[in-house]
Amino acid sequence: MARSARNKHTADSDPSVPENSTKPVLRGIGGYLARSDSKDLDRLIYERVRLGIVSALSVHESLSFSELKALLKTSDGNLSTHARRLENAAYISCKKSFSGRTPRTDYRLTQKGRNALTRYLDHMEALIFATRNG
């Protein structure tokens, strides 16, 4: 992914940079997210707990509420609030069931959530590259 970030932020993407320049263009980073409606970071994913939720779900097929709570070291209320925001945005799906008499809530990352995480990571890679090589 970092290679694509480098290619999209060179002089090729900004006519005001001399043709032989390979410096990334910081103001061009927003344009890197042309696939999204916003040129800013996805504020929904940007928050630490929500980023933790989508990141954990990106590498696991599904996780229970208890597993996420343990991974993220957060309270029930905090996890519940953040998971609900992601669910309302359709970034994650929630399935409630019972294991015997015990309620169980399982979460999965949706394709929309995976796409949002990918855009967020691409944007962060572009920022890191521009900062380190600027």
C-alpha atoms as one frame of an Amber mdcrd trajectory, in Angstrom:
protein
   0.000   0.000   0.000   2.824   2.393   0.779   4.074   2.097  -2.779   0.728
   3.253  -4.174   0.737   6.165  -1.731   4.156   7.212  -3.038   3.023   7.044
  -6.628  -0.116   9.085  -6.042   1.665  11.943  -4.258   4.452  12.851  -6.600
   4.805  15.665  -9.038   2.555  13.699 -11.426  -0.452  14.554  -9.281   0.300
  18.280  -8.888   1.125  20.551 -11.828   2.651  23.168  -9.483   5.514  20.808
  -8.540   8.446  20.708 -10.980   8.310  17.720 -13.333  11.477  16.083 -11.961
  10.380  16.366  -8.319   9.446  13.215  -6.421   8.461  15.001  -3.218   4.995
  14.099  -1.968   2.485  16.895  -2.091   0.800  17.280   1.275  -2.214  19.126
  -0.087  -2.660  16.272  -2.567  -3.227  13.736   0.198  -6.909  14.571   0.417
  -7.178  13.837  -3.294  -5.741  10.402  -2.616  -9.137   9.491  -1.202 -10.949
  10.208  -4.419 -12.947   7.029  -3.853 -14.609   8.589  -0.796 -17.051  11.461
  -0.457 -14.803  13.247   2.042 -11.253  14.471   1.720 -10.747  14.259   5.480
  -9.992  11.325   7.706 -13.019   9.205   8.473 -13.904  10.637  11.886 -16.007
   7.588  12.666 -12.997   5.265  12.485 -10.488   7.816  13.781 -11.577   7.406
  17.427  -9.341   4.922  19.297 -11.946   2.362  20.407 -13.752   2.339  17.059
 -10.446   1.967  15.192  -9.647  -0.912  17.546 -12.980  -2.571  16.823 -12.693
  -2.413  13.026  -9.003  -3.368  13.133  -9.685  -6.420  15.309 -12.599  -7.463
  13.125 -10.506  -7.056   9.977  -8.294  -9.959  11.084 -10.996 -12.132  12.693
 -14.102 -13.468  10.970 -16.134 -12.465  14.014 -15.601 -11.540  17.650 -17.942
 -11.601  20.592 -18.632  -8.601  22.776 -16.570 -10.216  25.554 -13.637 -10.892
  23.235 -13.634  -7.304  21.954 -13.918  -5.960  25.491 -10.881  -8.004  26.581
  -8.843  -7.090  23.484  -9.541  -3.376  23.778  -9.458  -3.235  27.585 -12.570
  -1.094  27.773 -15.782  -1.023  29.774 -19.103  -2.566  28.715 -20.715   0.846
  28.247 -17.820   2.284  26.263 -17.628  -0.705  23.923 -21.394  -0.805  23.513
 -21.582   2.882  22.595 -18.785   2.688  20.031 -20.027  -0.575  18.535 -23.495
   0.939  18.124 -22.047   3.916  16.203 -20.210   1.552  13.853 -23.314  -0.594
  13.469 -25.464   2.462  12.652 -22.966   3.395   9.933 -23.133  -0.213   8.615
 -19.390  -0.682   9.203 -20.054  -3.709  11.401 -22.929  -6.143  11.772 -24.226
  -7.417  15.070 -25.832 -10.795  15.735 -27.474 -11.448  19.095 -28.106 -14.994
  20.255 -28.097 -17.130  23.367 -25.551 -19.673  24.495 -27.768 -21.666  26.822
 -29.360 -18.965  28.940 -26.512 -16.505  28.462 -26.919 -13.731  25.881 -24.163
 -13.529  23.289 -23.406 -10.682  20.882 -21.120 -11.317  17.912 -19.738  -8.684
  15.567 -18.469  -8.899  11.998 -16.862  -6.304   9.765 -19.021  -5.498   6.738
 -17.638  -4.779   3.280 -18.487  -1.114   3.807 -16.468  -1.178   7.038 -13.550
  -2.939   5.364 -13.560  -0.334   2.572 -13.655   2.498   5.130 -10.730   0.971
   7.045  -8.740   0.578   3.835  -9.355   4.247   2.906  -8.354   5.319   6.421
  -5.136   3.264   6.311  -4.290   4.532   2.811  -4.755   8.100   4.015  -2.576
   7.502   7.089   0.141   5.884   4.941   0.130   8.908   2.651   0.441  11.243
   5.651   3.304   9.191   7.090   5.105   9.090   3.754   4.672  12.831   3.215
   5.886  13.596   6.715   8.937  11.343   6.572   9.961  12.251   3.044   8.786
  15.859   2.876
